[in-house]
Amino acid sequence: MKSTDMRRKRALKVSGALPVEPRDIPQPMPQGARPDEKGREAMCREAILRVFLEKTNMIAYRYEVAKDETTLWQATPGEEMKEVRTENFYDYFTHEVLADADQSEDVLTRLTDACRRIRDDVVEYRVKTQDGSPLWRRTSYRSLAAEDGQVYAVVGLMEDLHDTTHMMERQEAQLKRDPQTRLFDREGLELLVNHQLMELSRGEKGVLFIVGIDDYEGLCEMLGESSCNGYIGTLSDSVRADFRGVDVFGRVKKDEVAVFISGRISIDIIEKRAQRILDLFLRVQPQDYATVSFSMGISVTGLPAETFDHMVEEAEEAMLSARRFGPNRCRMYDEIKG
């Protein structure tokens, strides 16, 4: 035993190791922490929330079901975090926040359902603005429930969607097509065309074709308005396969169908597209009626600042000029002003 102990002592001495003394390990904080510790913890949580809201530009909220009271938190760099309490939140939300009556029922149903059952979801809706411009908001929300399963609060984050692409996608989703013609009306057409014009890059063009039915009144009198709308829908369907999904089809007036394309397009391609549209339209003729003829006008621009309304004026002027030369003719605005 002695020899063994001596060897151990020599080994320790040679290696330079020291006996390990047991350290005092801090004991876990008791559940009943001191008031100053609780205060620091609350301050840390508030600071984290503030940093998050400042960086994301979101609004945090808590809705207390029993009180029907909502607390909103918003933080801006360099300013104190704002805390606002409001009662009757959903009544206020319906009349002061939601901009689209068609969305009201669906959005409110989903939000209020989270007050009754456990929900963890996201909803997007259009909100009112002072200048009437479109603005979409995304709200992420989650139900909080007691041990008995009763929901006592709903918490969440609100984020305004300022990104142009997101806003356009949501606006386009709201646009309605005529069920008979499957075409966008002038308002929808204007929104889509103006968006593509703003996105034009150097070297790209925006091209608006407007095709008018030469004797629309006679056609409508013979077929009836409903059948005439169906015929116009068939006309537009006949050319869709020759165009891309991003190209826009709409109805400028009752007797005018419009097609808008954009990209790196040469004059030669524009002329071929125009002739192709006329050829396909002429193949679609209503039964028990004399041959329908058409006239086409074209407006071309390379300016992102150009507008849909101005292009329509040019294309219609070119269309009327083409009509004076006879049926099934096409002219560009630059030709009549050149």
ZADO-1210 file (C-alpha; in nm, 4 decimals, padded with zeros to 6 digits):
<atoms>
<atom x="00.0000" y="00.0000" z="00.0000" code="MET" pos="1"/>
<atom x="00.2840" y="00.2369" z="00.0903" code="LYS" pos="2"/>
<atom x="00.4643" y="00.1794" z="-00.2400" code="SER" pos="3"/>
<atom x="00.1442" y="00.2495" z="-00.4279" code="THR" pos="4"/>
<atom x="00.0865" y="00.5738" z="-00.2421" code="ASP" pos="5"/>
<atom x="00.4432" y="00.6813" z="-00.3082" code="MET" pos="6"/>
<atom x="00.4051" y="00.6183" z="-00.6788" code="ARG" pos="7"/>
<atom x="00.0890" y="00.8298" z="-00.6859" code="ARG" pos="8"/>
<atom x="00.2617" y="01.1163" z="-00.5054" code="LYS" pos="9"/>
<atom x="00.5595" y="01.1003" z="-00.7426" code="ARG" pos="10"/>
<atom x="00.3272" y="01.0981" z="-01.0444" code="ALA" pos="11"/>
<atom x="00.1486" y="01.4061" z="-00.9218" code="LEU" pos="12"/>
<atom x="00.4735" y="01.5800" z="-00.8503" code="LYS" pos="13"/>
<atom x="00.6253" y="01.4978" z="-01.1865" code="VAL" pos="14"/>
<atom x="00.3197" y="01.5945" z="-01.3907" code="SER" pos="15"/>
<atom x="00.2649" y="01.9177" z="-01.2035" code="GLY" pos="16"/>
<atom x="-00.1014" y="01.8336" z="-01.1472" code="ALA" pos="17"/>
<atom x="-00.2753" y="01.9677" z="-00.8417" code="LEU" pos="18"/>
<atom x="-00.5501" y="01.7989" z="-00.6481" code="PRO" pos="19"/>
<atom x="-00.8899" y="01.9108" z="-00.7704" code="VAL" pos="20"/>
<atom x="-01.0816" y="02.0980" z="-00.5083" code="GLU" pos="21"/>
<atom x="-01.4632" y="02.0776" z="-00.5260" code="PRO" pos="22"/>
<atom x="-01.6121" y="02.4081" z="-00.6531" code="ARG" pos="23"/>
<atom x="-01.9133" y="02.5874" z="-00.5134" code="ASP" pos="24"/>
<atom x="-02.1806" y="02.5372" z="-00.7827" code="ILE" pos="25"/>
<atom x="-02.4527" y="02.8075" z="-00.7758" code="PRO" pos="26"/>
<atom x="-02.7853" y="02.6678" z="-00.6672" code="GLN" pos="27"/>
<atom x="-03.0911" y="02.7159" z="-00.8932" code="PRO" pos="28"/>
<atom x="-03.2810" y="03.0380" z="-00.8347" code="MET" pos="29"/>
<atom x="-03.5747" y="02.9709" z="-00.6074" code="PRO" pos="30"/>
<atom x="-03.9164" y="03.0053" z="-00.7641" code="GLN" pos="31"/>
<atom x="-04.0011" y="03.2942" z="-00.5381" code="GLY" pos="32"/>
<atom x="-03.7392" y="03.5327" z="-00.6827" code="ALA" pos="33"/>
<atom x="-03.6736" y="03.8681" z="-00.5207" code="ARG" pos="34"/>
<atom x="-03.8752" y="04.1655" z="-00.6483" code="PRO" pos="35"/>
<atom x="-03.5708" y="04.3335" z="-00.8041" code="ASP" pos="36"/>
<atom x="-03.4881" y="04.0155" z="-00.9968" code="GLU" pos="37"/>
<atom x="-03.8436" y="03.9930" z="-01.1288" code="LYS" pos="38"/>
<atom x="-03.8234" y="04.3569" z="-01.2321" code="GLY" pos="39"/>
<atom x="-03.5036" y="04.2997" z="-01.4260" code="ARG" pos="40"/>
<atom x="-03.6564" y="03.9988" z="-01.6001" code="GLU" pos="41"/>
<atom x="-03.9601" y="04.2043" z="-01.7053" code="ALA" pos="42"/>
<atom x="-03.7327" y="04.4834" z="-01.8307" code="MET" pos="43"/>
<atom x="-03.5319" y="04.2335" z="-02.0369" code="CYS" pos="44"/>
<atom x="-03.8453" y="04.0945" z="-02.1972" code="ARG" pos="45"/>
<atom x="-03.9698" y="04.4437" z="-02.2779" code="GLU" pos="46"/>
<atom x="-03.6314" y="04.5360" z="-02.4280" code="ALA" pos="47"/>
<atom x="-03.6337" y="04.2234" z="-02.6456" code="ILE" pos="48"/>
<atom x="-03.9862" y="04.3047" z="-02.7640" code="LEU" pos="49"/>
<atom x="-03.8845" y="04.6625" z="-02.8403" code="ARG" pos="50"/>
<atom x="-03.5785" y="04.5566" z="-03.0429" code="VAL" pos="51"/>
<atom x="-03.7905" y="04.3092" z="-03.2389" code="PHE" pos="52"/>
<atom x="-04.0619" y="04.5644" z="-03.3174" code="LEU" pos="53"/>
<atom x="-03.8054" y="04.8300" z="-03.4167" code="GLU" pos="54"/>
<atom x="-03.6253" y="04.5943" z="-03.6555" code="LYS" pos="55"/>
<atom x="-03.9371" y="04.4455" z="-03.8154" code="THR" pos="56"/>
<atom x="-04.1651" y="04.7527" z="-03.8106" code="ASN" pos="57"/>
<atom x="-04.4445" y="04.5302" z="-03.6838" code="MET" pos="58"/>
<atom x="-04.7156" y="04.5941" z="-03.4238" code="ILE" pos="59"/>
<atom x="-04.7615" y="04.3413" z="-03.1417" code="ALA" pos="60"/>
<atom x="-05.1025" y="04.2988" z="-02.9826" code="TYR" pos="61"/>
<atom x="-05.2838" y="04.1119" z="-02.7083" code="ARG" pos="62"/>
<atom x="-05.6604" y="04.0693" z="-02.7042" code="TYR" pos="63"/>
<atom x="-05.8127" y="03.9796" z="-02.3669" code="GLU" pos="64"/>
<atom x="-06.1311" y="03.7867" z="-02.4337" code="VAL" pos="65"/>
<atom x="-06.3115" y="03.8436" z="-02.1025" code="ALA" pos="66"/>
<atom x="-06.2486" y="04.2197" z="-02.1033" code="LYS" pos="67"/>
<atom x="-06.2935" y="04.2646" z="-02.4791" code="ASP" pos="68"/>
<atom x="-05.9820" y="04.4798" z="-02.4556" code="GLU" pos="69"/>
<atom x="-05.6845" y="04.4996" z="-02.6893" code="THR" pos="70"/>
<atom x="-05.3355" y="04.6261" z="-02.6091" code="THR" pos="71"/>
<atom x="-05.1116" y="04.7319" z="-02.8988" code="LEU" pos="72"/>
<atom x="-04.7331" y="04.7841" z="-02.8821" code="TRP" pos="73"/>
<atom x="-04.5361" y="04.9732" z="-03.1467" code="GLN" pos="74"/>
<atom x="-04.1694" y="05.0772" z="-03.1364" code="ALA" pos="75"/>
<atom x="-03.9812" y="05.3336" z="-03.3442" code="THR" pos="76"/>
<atom x="-03.6025" y="05.3822" z="-03.3137" code="PRO" pos="77"/>
<atom x="-03.5175" y="05.6785" z="-03.0925" code="GLY" pos="78"/>
<atom x="-03.8634" y="05.6983" z="-02.9361" code="GLU" pos="79"/>
<atom x="-04.0391" y="05.5412" z="-02.6405" code="GLU" pos="80"/>
<atom x="-04.2320" y="05.2233" z="-02.7140" code="MET" pos="81"/>
<atom x="-04.5996" y="05.3101" z="-02.7533" code="LYS" pos="82"/>
<atom x="-04.8651" y="05.1125" z="-02.5690" code="GLU" pos="83"/>
<atom x="-05.2286" y="05.1693" z="-02.6608" code="VAL" pos="84"/>
<atom x="-05.5351" y="05.0064" z="-02.5092" code="ARG" pos="85"/>
<atom x="-05.8687" y="04.9960" z="-02.6863" code="THR" pos="86"/>
<atom x="-06.2072" y="04.8414" z="-02.6135" code="GLU" pos="87"/>
<atom x="-06.4583" y="04.6923" z="-02.8555" code="ASN" pos="88"/>
<atom x="-06.1658" y="04.6021" z="-03.0792" code="PHE" pos="89"/>
<atom x="-06.3515" y="04.3969" z="-03.3385" code="TYR" pos="90"/>
<atom x="-06.6160" y="04.6645" z="-03.3852" code="ASP" pos="91"/>
<atom x="-06.3376" y="04.9193" z="-03.4399" code="TYR" pos="92"/>
<atom x="-06.1546" y="04.6737" z="-03.6672" code="PHE" pos="93"/>
<atom x="-06.4635" y="04.6261" z="-03.8858" code="THR" pos="94"/>
<atom x="-06.5502" y="04.9923" z="-03.9368" code="HIS" pos="95"/>
<atom x="-06.2151" y="05.1707" z="-03.9127" code="GLU" pos="96"/>
<atom x="-05.9519" y="04.9228" z="-04.0353" code="VAL" pos="97"/>
<atom x="-06.0924" y="04.6899" z="-04.3003" code="LEU" pos="98"/>
<atom x="-06.1114" y="04.8580" z="-04.6414" code="ALA" pos="99"/>
<atom x="-06.2840" y="04.5827" z="-04.8381" code="ASP" pos="100"/>
<atom x="-06.6375" y="04.4870" z="-04.7354" code="ALA" pos="101"/>
<atom x="-06.6078" y="04.1625" z="-04.9337" code="ASP" pos="102"/>
<atom x="-06.3245" y="04.0490" z="-04.7035" code="GLN" pos="103"/>
<atom x="-06.4928" y="04.1505" z="-04.3807" code="SER" pos="104"/>
<atom x="-06.6887" y="03.8337" z="-04.3063" code="GLU" pos="105"/>
<atom x="-06.4026" y="03.5930" z="-04.3774" code="ASP" pos="106"/>
<atom x="-06.1380" y="03.7907" z="-04.1868" code="VAL" pos="107"/>
<atom x="-06.3556" y="03.8535" z="-03.8813" code="LEU" pos="108"/>
<atom x="-06.4736" y="03.4927" z="-03.8707" code="THR" pos="109"/>
<atom x="-06.1158" y="03.3682" z="-03.8573" code="ARG" pos="110"/>
<atom x="-06.0008" y="03.6209" z="-03.5963" code="LEU" pos="111"/>
<atom x="-06.2993" y="03.5782" z="-03.3648" code="THR" pos="112"/>
<atom x="-06.2828" y="03.1993" z="-03.3979" code="ASP" pos="113"/>
<atom x="-05.9427" y="03.2204" z="-03.2268" code="ALA" pos="114"/>
<atom x="-06.1239" y="03.3598" z="-02.9199" code="CYS" pos="115"/>
<atom x="-06.3263" y="03.0398" z="-02.8870" code="ARG" pos="116"/>
<atom x="-06.0900" y="02.7664" z="-03.0007" code="ARG" pos="117"/>
<atom x="-05.7135" y="02.7191" z="-03.0128" code="ILE" pos="118"/>
<atom x="-05.5887" y="02.8705" z="-03.3350" code="ARG" pos="119"/>
<atom x="-05.2431" y="02.9503" z="-03.4748" code="ASP" pos="120"/>
<atom x="-05.2853" y="03.1112" z="-03.8154" code="ASP" pos="121"/>
<atom x="-05.2148" y="03.3997" z="-04.0557" code="VAL" pos="122"/>
<atom x="-05.4657" y="03.6229" z="-04.2350" code="VAL" pos="123"/>
<atom x="-05.4134" y="03.8993" z="-04.4925" code="GLU" pos="124"/>
<atom x="-05.6532" y="04.1842" z="-04.5680" code="TYR" pos="125"/>
<atom x="-05.6689" y="04.5320" z="-04.7210" code="ARG" pos="126"/>
<atom x="-05.6748" y="04.8269" z="-04.4792" code="VAL" pos="127"/>
<atom x="-05.7948" y="05.1863" z="-04.5095" code="LYS" pos="128"/>
<atom x="-05.5417" y="05.4643" z="-04.5710" code="THR" pos="129"/>
<atom x="-05.5743" y="05.8423" z="-04.5558" code="GLN" pos="130"/>
<atom x="-05.5101" y="05.8931" z="-04.9266" code="ASP" pos="131"/>
<atom x="-05.7126" y="05.5901" z="-05.0342" code="GLY" pos="132"/>
<atom x="-05.4101" y="05.4071" z="-05.1747" code="SER" pos="133"/>
<atom x="-05.4146" y="05.0265" z="-05.1465" code="PRO" pos="134"/>
<atom x="-05.2341" y="04.8785" z="-04.8462" code="LEU" pos="135"/>
<atom x="-05.2353" y="04.5168" z="-04.7344" code="TRP" pos="136"/>
<atom x="-05.1710" y="04.3900" z="-04.3826" code="ARG" pos="137"/>
<atom x="-05.0670" y="04.0465" z="-04.2627" code="ARG" pos="138"/>
<atom x="-05.1717" y="03.9419" z="-03.9109" code="THR" pos="139"/>
<atom x="-05.0202" y="03.6360" z="-03.7444" code="SER" pos="140"/>
<atom x="-05.2159" y="03.5309" z="-03.4360" code="TYR" pos="141"/>
<atom x="-05.2219" y="03.2587" z="-03.1685" code="ARG" pos="142"/>
<atom x="-05.4739" y="03.1620" z="-02.9003" code="SER" pos="143"/>
<atom x="-05.3700" y="03.1299" z="-02.5362" code="LEU" pos="144"/>
<atom x="-05.5720" y="02.8868" z="-02.3243" code="ALA" pos="145"/>
<atom x="-05.5952" y="02.8075" z="-01.9533" code="ALA" pos="146"/>
<atom x="-05.5547" y="02.4565" z="-01.8125" code="GLU" pos="147"/>
<atom x="-05.9255" y="02.3921" z="-01.8634" code="ASP" pos="148"/>
<atom x="-05.8873" y="02.4685" z="-02.2355" code="GLY" pos="149"/>
<atom x="-06.0729" y="02.8007" z="-02.2182" code="GLN" pos="150"/>
<atom x="-05.9176" y="03.0686" z="-02.4412" code="VAL" pos="151"/>
<atom x="-05.8398" y="03.3767" z="-02.2319" code="TYR" pos="152"/>
<atom x="-05.6349" y="03.5790" z="-02.4834" code="ALA" pos="153"/>
<atom x="-05.5177" y="03.6041" z="-02.8423" code="VAL" pos="154"/>
<atom x="-05.1709" y="03.7421" z="-02.9172" code="VAL" pos="155"/>
<atom x="-05.0197" y="03.8298" z="-03.2506" code="GLY" pos="156"/>
<atom x="-04.8198" y="04.0502" z="-03.4838" code="LEU" pos="157"/>
<atom x="-04.9432" y="04.2903" z="-03.7529" code="MET" pos="158"/>
<atom x="-04.7261" y="04.3710" z="-04.0538" code="GLU" pos="159"/>
<atom x="-04.8043" y="04.6188" z="-04.3323" code="ASP" pos="160"/>
<atom x="-04.7032" y="04.4853" z="-04.6743" code="LEU" pos="161"/>
<atom x="-04.5344" y="04.7768" z="-04.8497" code="HIS" pos="162"/>
<atom x="-04.3554" y="04.5549" z="-05.1035" code="ASP" pos="163"/>
<atom x="-04.4865" y="04.6388" z="-05.4504" code="THR" pos="164"/>
<atom x="-04.4819" y="04.2797" z="-05.5751" code="THR" pos="165"/>
<atom x="-04.6818" y="04.1541" z="-05.2771" code="HIS" pos="166"/>
<atom x="-04.9333" y="04.4336" z="-05.3140" code="MET" pos="167"/>
<atom x="-04.9787" y="04.3726" z="-05.6852" code="MET" pos="168"/>
<atom x="-05.0280" y="04.0004" z="-05.6334" code="GLU" pos="169"/>
<atom x="-05.3012" y="04.0686" z="-05.3812" code="ARG" pos="170"/>
<atom x="-05.4677" y="04.3366" z="-05.5921" code="GLN" pos="171"/>
<atom x="-05.4631" y="04.1102" z="-05.8967" code="GLU" pos="172"/>
<atom x="-05.6222" y="03.8326" z="-05.6917" code="ALA" pos="173"/>
<atom x="-05.9108" y="04.0709" z="-05.6160" code="GLN" pos="174"/>
<atom x="-05.9647" y="04.1659" z="-05.9798" code="LEU" pos="175"/>
<atom x="-06.2724" y="04.0155" z="-06.1348" code="LYS" pos="176"/>
<atom x="-06.3177" y="03.8827" z="-06.4841" code="ARG" pos="177"/>
<atom x="-06.6472" y="03.9019" z="-06.6669" code="ASP" pos="178"/>
<atom x="-06.7962" y="03.5487" z="-06.6459" code="PRO" pos="179"/>
<atom x="-06.9130" y="03.5579" z="-07.0085" code="GLN" pos="180"/>
<atom x="-06.6048" y="03.7048" z="-07.1772" code="THR" pos="181"/>
<atom x="-06.3429" y="03.5896" z="-06.9196" code="ARG" pos="182"/>
<atom x="-06.1783" y="03.9302" z="-06.9718" code="LEU" pos="183"/>
<atom x="-06.0696" y="04.1962" z="-06.7217" code="PHE" pos="184"/>
<atom x="-06.2750" y="04.5148" z="-06.7289" code="ASP" pos="185"/>
<atom x="-06.1094" y="04.8487" z="-06.8025" code="ARG" pos="186"/>
<atom x="-06.0277" y="04.9174" z="-06.4371" code="GLU" pos="187"/>
<atom x="-05.8516" y="04.5837" z="-06.3925" code="GLY" pos="188"/>
<atom x="-05.6792" y="04.6180" z="-06.7271" code="LEU" pos="189"/>
<atom x="-05.5481" y="04.9613" z="-06.6304" code="GLU" pos="190"/>
<atom x="-05.4048" y="04.8346" z="-06.3024" code="LEU" pos="191"/>
<atom x="-05.2232" y="04.5429" z="-06.4643" code="LEU" pos="192"/>
<atom x="-05.0897" y="04.7381" z="-06.7624" code="VAL" pos="193"/>
<atom x="-04.9640" y="05.0287" z="-06.5506" code="ASN" pos="194"/>
<atom x="-04.7822" y="04.7846" z="-06.3239" code="HIS" pos="195"/>
<atom x="-04.6037" y="04.6231" z="-06.6184" code="GLN" pos="196"/>
<atom x="-04.5187" y="04.9663" z="-06.7622" code="LEU" pos="197"/>
<atom x="-04.3526" y="05.0697" z="-06.4346" code="MET" pos="198"/>
<atom x="-04.1440" y="04.7517" z="-06.4461" code="GLU" pos="199"/>
<atom x="-04.0037" y="04.8188" z="-06.7964" code="LEU" pos="200"/>
<atom x="-03.6244" y="04.7978" z="-06.8116" code="SER" pos="201"/>
<atom x="-03.3887" y="04.9640" z="-07.0584" code="ARG" pos="202"/>
<atom x="-03.4441" y="04.8204" z="-07.4065" code="GLY" pos="203"/>
<atom x="-03.7897" y="04.6782" z="-07.3246" code="GLU" pos="204"/>
<atom x="-04.1189" y="04.7854" z="-07.4805" code="LYS" pos="205"/>
<atom x="-04.4824" y="04.7813" z="-07.3788" code="GLY" pos="206"/>
<atom x="-04.7269" y="04.7128" z="-07.6633" code="VAL" pos="207"/>
<atom x="-05.1035" y="04.7629" z="-07.6503" code="LEU" pos="208"/>
<atom x="-05.3178" y="04.6079" z="-07.9262" code="PHE" pos="209"/>
<atom x="-05.6799" y="04.7252" z="-07.9430" code="ILE" pos="210"/>
<atom x="-05.9130" y="04.5376" z="-08.1757" code="VAL" pos="211"/>
<atom x="-06.2523" y="04.6875" z="-08.2538" code="GLY" pos="212"/>
<atom x="-06.5514" y="04.5067" z="-08.4067" code="ILE" pos="213"/>
<atom x="-06.6465" y="04.7140" z="-08.7112" code="ASP" pos="214"/>
<atom x="-07.0255" y="04.6720" z="-08.6911" code="ASP" pos="215"/>
<atom x="-07.0747" y="04.5948" z="-08.3240" code="TYR" pos="216"/>
<atom x="-07.4201" y="04.7543" z="-08.3016" code="GLU" pos="217"/>
<atom x="-07.5526" y="04.5377" z="-08.5845" code="GLY" pos="218"/>
<atom x="-07.3932" y="04.2263" z="-08.4361" code="LEU" pos="219"/>
<atom x="-07.5365" y="04.2974" z="-08.0915" code="CYS" pos="220"/>
<atom x="-07.8833" y="04.3627" z="-08.2355" code="GLU" pos="221"/>
<atom x="-07.8738" y="04.0353" z="-08.4287" code="MET" pos="222"/>
<atom x="-07.7277" y="03.8096" z="-08.1577" code="LEU" pos="223"/>
<atom x="-07.8449" y="03.9804" z="-07.8397" code="GLY" pos="224"/>
<atom x="-07.6130" y="04.1219" z="-07.5738" code="GLU" pos="225"/>
<atom x="-07.5563" y="03.7929" z="-07.3902" code="SER" pos="226"/>
<atom x="-07.4641" y="03.5994" z="-07.7060" code="SER" pos="227"/>
<atom x="-07.2492" y="03.8909" z="-07.8221" code="CYS" pos="228"/>
<atom x="-07.0542" y="03.8785" z="-07.4944" code="ASN" pos="229"/>
<atom x="-07.0084" y="03.5060" z="-07.5392" code="GLY" pos="230"/>
<atom x="-06.8770" y="03.5645" z="-07.8898" code="TYR" pos="231"/>
<atom x="-06.6216" y="03.8191" z="-07.7629" code="ILE" pos="232"/>
<atom x="-06.5108" y="03.5670" z="-07.5014" code="GLY" pos="233"/>
<atom x="-06.4586" y="03.3106" z="-07.7784" code="THR" pos="234"/>
<atom x="-06.2530" y="03.5645" z="-07.9748" code="LEU" pos="235"/>
<atom x="-06.0156" y="03.6231" z="-07.6842" code="SER" pos="236"/>
<atom x="-05.9887" y="03.2514" z="-07.6119" code="ASP" pos="237"/>
<atom x="-05.8847" y="03.1901" z="-07.9726" code="SER" pos="238"/>
<atom x="-05.5600" y="03.3870" z="-07.9287" code="VAL" pos="239"/>
<atom x="-05.4641" y="03.3100" z="-07.5664" code="ARG" pos="240"/>
<atom x="-05.2631" y="03.0029" z="-07.6621" code="ALA" pos="241"/>
<atom x="-05.0328" y="03.2245" z="-07.8724" code="ASP" pos="242"/>
<atom x="-04.9441" y="03.4462" z="-07.5763" code="PHE" pos="243"/>
<atom x="-04.7667" y="03.4126" z="-07.2428" code="ARG" pos="244"/>
<atom x="-04.9321" y="03.3842" z="-06.9051" code="GLY" pos="245"/>
<atom x="-04.8105" y="03.7334" z="-06.8099" code="VAL" pos="246"/>
<atom x="-04.9716" y="03.8960" z="-07.1152" code="ASP" pos="247"/>
<atom x="-05.2935" y="04.0793" z="-07.0291" code="VAL" pos="248"/>
<atom x="-05.6342" y="04.0476" z="-07.1977" code="PHE" pos="249"/>
<atom x="-05.9191" y="04.2880" z="-07.1286" code="GLY" pos="250"/>
<atom x="-06.2141" y="04.4807" z="-07.2631" code="ARG" pos="251"/>
<atom x="-06.1676" y="04.8553" z="-07.3077" code="VAL" pos="252"/>
<atom x="-06.5193" y="04.9208" z="-07.4417" code="LYS" pos="253"/>
<atom x="-06.8103" y="04.6993" z="-07.5398" code="LYS" pos="254"/>
<atom x="-06.6775" y="04.6690" z="-07.8955" code="ASP" pos="255"/>
<atom x="-06.3035" y="04.6728" z="-07.8164" code="GLU" pos="256"/>
<atom x="-06.0772" y="04.3934" z="-07.6953" code="VAL" pos="257"/>
<atom x="-05.7249" y="04.4764" z="-07.5756" code="ALA" pos="258"/>
<atom x="-05.4077" y="04.2686" z="-07.5503" code="VAL" pos="259"/>
<atom x="-05.0966" y="04.4010" z="-07.3745" code="PHE" pos="260"/>
<atom x="-04.7485" y="04.2479" z="-07.3997" code="ILE" pos="261"/>
<atom x="-04.4102" y="04.3668" z="-07.2759" code="SER" pos="262"/>
<atom x="-04.0450" y="04.2719" z="-07.3042" code="GLY" pos="263"/>
<atom x="-03.7660" y="04.2939" z="-07.5603" code="ARG" pos="264"/>
<atom x="-03.9865" y="04.3072" z="-07.8675" code="ILE" pos="265"/>
<atom x="-03.8866" y="04.4192" z="-08.2156" code="SER" pos="266"/>
<atom x="-04.1173" y="04.6004" z="-08.4575" code="ILE" pos="267"/>
<atom x="-04.1121" y="04.2896" z="-08.6772" code="ASP" pos="268"/>
<atom x="-04.2478" y="04.0774" z="-08.3905" code="ILE" pos="269"/>
<atom x="-04.5163" y="04.3383" z="-08.3153" code="ILE" pos="270"/>
<atom x="-04.6357" y="04.3310" z="-08.6769" code="GLU" pos="271"/>
<atom x="-04.6438" y="03.9495" z="-08.6807" code="LYS" pos="272"/>
<atom x="-04.8389" y="03.9406" z="-08.3539" code="ARG" pos="273"/>
<atom x="-05.0898" y="04.1932" z="-08.4877" code="ALA" pos="274"/>
<atom x="-05.1473" y="03.9924" z="-08.8062" code="GLN" pos="275"/>
<atom x="-05.1797" y="03.6717" z="-08.6059" code="ARG" pos="276"/>
<atom x="-05.4495" y="03.8233" z="-08.3850" code="ILE" pos="277"/>
<atom x="-05.6506" y="03.9404" z="-08.6858" code="LEU" pos="278"/>
<atom x="-05.6169" y="03.6038" z="-08.8603" code="ASP" pos="279"/>
<atom x="-05.7382" y="03.4119" z="-08.5538" code="LEU" pos="280"/>
<atom x="-06.0268" y="03.6541" z="-08.4935" code="PHE" pos="281"/>
<atom x="-06.1439" y="03.6152" z="-08.8526" code="LEU" pos="282"/>
<atom x="-06.1615" y="03.2390" z="-08.8086" code="ARG" pos="283"/>
<atom x="-06.4207" y="03.2812" z="-08.5331" code="VAL" pos="284"/>
<atom x="-06.7484" y="03.3793" z="-08.6968" code="GLN" pos="285"/>
<atom x="-07.0975" y="03.3672" z="-08.5410" code="PRO" pos="286"/>
<atom x="-07.3570" y="03.1452" z="-08.7018" code="GLN" pos="287"/>
<atom x="-07.6360" y="03.2946" z="-08.9137" code="ASP" pos="288"/>
<atom x="-07.4588" y="03.6275" z="-08.9496" code="TYR" pos="289"/>
<atom x="-07.2609" y="03.7969" z="-09.2223" code="ALA" pos="290"/>
<atom x="-06.8835" y="03.7938" z="-09.1826" code="THR" pos="291"/>
<atom x="-06.7625" y="04.0037" z="-08.8902" code="VAL" pos="292"/>
<atom x="-06.4692" y="04.2336" z="-08.9709" code="SER" pos="293"/>
<atom x="-06.2242" y="04.4054" z="-08.7395" code="PHE" pos="294"/>
<atom x="-05.9897" y="04.7039" z="-08.7160" code="SER" pos="295"/>
<atom x="-05.6759" y="04.7203" z="-08.5026" code="MET" pos="296"/>
<atom x="-05.4689" y="05.0020" z="-08.3562" code="GLY" pos="297"/>
<atom x="-05.1348" y="04.9645" z="-08.1779" code="ILE" pos="298"/>
<atom x="-04.9534" y="05.1830" z="-07.9277" code="SER" pos="299"/>
<atom x="-04.5855" y="05.1140" z="-07.8484" code="VAL" pos="300"/>
<atom x="-04.3757" y="05.2666" z="-07.5708" code="THR" pos="301"/>
<atom x="-04.0412" y="05.2170" z="-07.4026" code="GLY" pos="302"/>
<atom x="-04.1085" y="05.4636" z="-07.1211" code="LEU" pos="303"/>
<atom x="-04.1822" y="05.3355" z="-06.7688" code="PRO" pos="304"/>
<atom x="-04.3593" y="05.6676" z="-06.7033" code="ALA" pos="305"/>
<atom x="-04.6141" y="05.5984" z="-06.9796" code="GLU" pos="306"/>
<atom x="-04.9742" y="05.5351" z="-06.8721" code="THR" pos="307"/>
<atom x="-05.2464" y="05.2974" z="-06.9790" code="PHE" pos="308"/>
<atom x="-05.4920" y="05.5802" z="-07.0549" code="ASP" pos="309"/>
<atom x="-05.2486" y="05.7524" z="-07.2913" code="HIS" pos="310"/>
<atom x="-05.1712" y="05.4267" z="-07.4720" code="MET" pos="311"/>
<atom x="-05.5443" y="05.3617" z="-07.5160" code="VAL" pos="312"/>
<atom x="-05.5863" y="05.7069" z="-07.6737" code="GLU" pos="313"/>
<atom x="-05.3059" y="05.6350" z="-07.9204" code="GLU" pos="314"/>
<atom x="-05.4230" y="05.2828" z="-08.0043" code="ALA" pos="315"/>
<atom x="-05.7839" y="05.3948" z="-08.0592" code="GLU" pos="316"/>
<atom x="-05.6744" y="05.6793" z="-08.2844" code="GLU" pos="317"/>
<atom x="-05.4644" y="05.4333" z="-08.4868" code="ALA" pos="318"/>
<atom x="-05.7591" y="05.1894" z="-08.4994" code="MET" pos="319"/>
<atom x="-05.9946" y="05.4537" z="-08.6404" code="LEU" pos="320"/>
<atom x="-05.7323" y="05.5454" z="-08.8990" code="SER" pos="321"/>
<atom x="-05.7010" y="05.1794" z="-09.0019" code="ALA" pos="322"/>
<atom x="-06.0804" y="05.1492" z="-09.0325" code="ARG" pos="323"/>
<atom x="-06.0868" y="05.4285" z="-09.2909" code="ARG" pos="324"/>
<atom x="-05.8682" y="05.2130" z="-09.5192" code="PHE" pos="325"/>
<atom x="-06.1141" y="04.9219" z="-09.5143" code="GLY" pos="326"/>
<atom x="-06.1949" y="04.6134" z="-09.3017" code="PRO" pos="327"/>
<atom x="-05.9394" y="04.3961" z="-09.1245" code="ASN" pos="328"/>
<atom x="-05.6660" y="04.6561" z="-09.1317" code="ARG" pos="329"/>
<atom x="-05.4068" y="04.7417" z="-08.8681" code="CYS" pos="330"/>
<atom x="-05.2026" y="05.0558" z="-08.8000" code="ARG" pos="331"/>
<atom x="-04.9512" y="05.1712" z="-08.5429" code="MET" pos="332"/>
<atom x="-04.9868" y="05.5120" z="-08.3843" code="TYR" pos="333"/>
<atom x="-04.6330" y="05.6034" z="-08.4903" code="ASP" pos="334"/>
<atom x="-04.7325" y="05.5441" z="-08.8551" code="GLU" pos="335"/>
<atom x="-05.0144" y="05.7979" z="-08.8548" code="ILE" pos="336"/>
<atom x="-04.8024" y="06.0566" z="-08.6720" code="LYS" pos="337"/>
<atom x="-04.4779" y="05.9827" z="-08.8573" code="GLY" pos="338"/>
</atoms>
